[in-house]
Amino acid sequence: MPAPTTLELLWGSPDRPRRGPKPSLTLERILTEAIAIADAEGLARLSMARLAERLGCAKMALYRYVPGKTELTALMLDAALGDPPTVEAAASGVTESRWHAYLRPWSETFYDRVRAHPWANELATGIRPMGPNELAWIDSALSVLADTGLTVAEQFDTVVLLLGHVRAIAQQSAVITDDDPAESQLARELGSVLSAQAERFPYAVAAFAAAMGPDGGSELGNGLRFGIDRILDGVAALIDTRR
């Protein structure tokens, strides 16, 4: 039997072995352990040999489920993203436009998923097969934009713009292990340099000083929501021109 392709693994039946004794492994268990390794040690430390050791099985046993690391990581990404928020739950009881009410929690939830699995950003680039979960994220966002008056291309570009912003913020915050804003951490790193360069770079120094203040840090560290809201505001203005 030929090895399954990435698309077949993403969209086909998850448990390939059918004959003989009941297998001791499942694809779900393999993915759970692979994600745990990547979360704790990074994607570079994940290998089929390392995964087999963690699962307590022979390396060759894994190849009955996935041909190699490329296929494995594609499945990991789709599993890590999970299901998008439901449109009904996100837009329930709000007064703003349905699409606007949905795309904010949609963006924030996607950020939470990628933030929880920083390696996902490494995998979600370039032309590649997409799994059902990742496609569901795109489809659900497009569904609320369908009746806004935007063209299909503009709807898709809106989704791409939101994803780009969310992934960029997630990438910047990947090395931050606490709730301290990145601006505040950078301000402390620069320290004496900032105080000595106030005349040369007055606006940058003022911004970093605000990040170090009691109130400014939380506001400056809110780049995720600020960017989401400005994107949505711009899309709302465009929609208004079509009505």
N, C-alpha and C positions, 0 to 999 in steps of 0.2 A: 504494500500500500504506500503510495507516495506521501511525502510529508505535507501536512496542510499548509496553505499559504496564510499570511497574516489576515487577509480578508475572511478566509474560511474560519479561522479561529475566532475572529471578532463577531462574525455574524452567524456562524454555523453552530452545530451541536457542541457543547462544551466538553463532554467526556467521550473521547474517541474510543478508548479500549472497550470492546464489546464481547470478545470471546475469552474463554478460560475463567479462572477464579476471579472473584470480585476484586478489583484493584484496591490497593491500600491507600493510594493517593487520589485526590480529586483536583481538578484545575482550580477550584475555588481555594482550596487549602494552599496550593502552590503559590497562587497570587497573593494570598494573605501574608505568607512568610516572605515572599520576595519584596513586597511593599514594606514590611517591617524592617528588612535589611536596608533598603534604600532610604527609608526615613531616618534610621539610626546612624548609618555609616556613609550614605551618599551613593549615587548611582554607579560611580566608578568602582566601588567595592563589591558590587553585585556581580556574581558570575554563576554559571550553572553548577560549578563545583562547590562554591560557597553555599548555594541554595540547597544542593543535595545534602551537604553536611548538616545544615540546619534541620532539614526534613528527616534526617536519619535514613536516607535511602541511597542507592547507587546512582551515580550521575546519569548513567544510561537510562534509568527508569524515567527521568524527566523528559527524555526525548520521545516518549510515547504520547506526551501531551503537547509539548512545544518543541519545534525544531531547533531553536536557539534563542539567544538573548534578544535579538531584534524583535522576534515575534512575542517574546515574553514581555518586553517593555511596552509594546503596543497594547497588550492586554492590561498591563498594570496601569497605564494612563487612563484607560477607559473605566477601569474599576475605581480608581482614585477619584475621578470626577463625579461618579455616581449620577443620580437623577437630578435634574434641575428643579427649582421650586415650582409648585403648581400655580398656574395662572389664577385660579379661583381663590386660593388661599392668600396670595400676595396682594390681590386687588380688592379683597373683600372689605367693605365698609369705608372706602376712601372716597374723597371728593374730587381728586384730580383725575386726569385722563387715565384710562385703563392701562394703556401702554406705558405711560410715565410711572404709574404706581407699581407696575411689575418690573420694569427694567432696573430700578434702583436695587431692590433686594436680589434680583437675578445677578447683577454685577457683584454685589457684596458677597453673596453666597459663593460665586465662582472664585472670588478672591480667597475666601476662607478655605476652599478646597485646595487651591494651589499653594496657599501659604502653609497648609498642613503637610503638603508633600512638595517641597521646593524642587525636587527633581522633575516634577511634572512640566515645569517651564522648559526644561531642556528637551523634552520629548515633543511638546506641542508646537513644533516649528516645521516649516518646509512642507513640501508636497508629500503626503503620506496617507495611508489608509486610515479612515476614521471609523470608530466603533459606534454602536448604538447610543451609548450614553453621551458621548461628545456631540453626535449629530442631534440628539434630543435637546441639548442646550441651545444649539443654533436654531432649531425648528421652533422651540417654544418662544424665543425672542422674536423671531420673524412673525409668529402667529399674532402677536399683539400689535405689530406694526402694519398688518395686512390692510386695514381699513383706514389708514391715516392720510391717504392721499399721496404718500411717497411712492416713487417708482420702486419696482422690485430691486433694482440695483442700489437705490438709495437706502432701502430697508437693510439690505445685506451689508452695505458700507457702514451703517449705523452700528450693527452688531460687531463688525470687525473693529471699529473704532473703540467701542467699549471694551472689548476683549484685549485690545492692544494696551489701553490705559491700565486695566486691571493687572495684566501680566507684567507691565513695566514696574508698577508699584510693588507687586509681589516679589519681583526680582531684586529691587532695591532693599526690601525689608527682610530678605532671606537670611541675612547674617545677624539680624537683630533678634535676641533671645528674650527680651522683656518688652514692657510697654513704653519704654523711653523713646520719644520720637528721634528719627534719624538726624534731624537738624540739631537737636540738643546734644546728641553724642558727638557730631562733627564739631560743634562749637567748642566742646570741652577738649577735643583733640587739638584744635588749632590754638586754643588758650592764649598764650602771650602774643602769638603772631597777630591775632585779631586786634588785641588792644593796641598794638604798635602800628597797625595799618588803617586806623579809623579814618585818617585824612585821605588816604589813597583810594580806599574802597568803602566809602561811607554807607552806601545802600546795603551792601553785603554784610558789613559789620553790624548794622542796625537790625537786619533780619536775623542774624545769628544771636544777637543779644536778646531779641524777643523770644527766641527759642529757649533761651536759658531762664527767662523770667517765669514767675509763678503762673501766669495765665497764657502767655504766648505759645508755650510749647505744645499744648494740646491742639491749639488752632492750626499751627504750622504743620503739625504732624498728621493733619487730617487730609492729606493730599488725595487719598483714595476717594472719599466722598465729595470733596471739592471738585475733582475732575469729573466724576460721574455726573454731578449736578450741572456742571457747565456744558458737558456734552448733551445732556438731556434738554437743557434750556435752549441750546442751539438748534437741536432737532425740532423742538416745539415751535421755535420761531419760523423754521422752514415749513413746517406743517401749516402754520397759520397763513402763509402766503399762498397756499393751494386751495384755500377755502373761500 
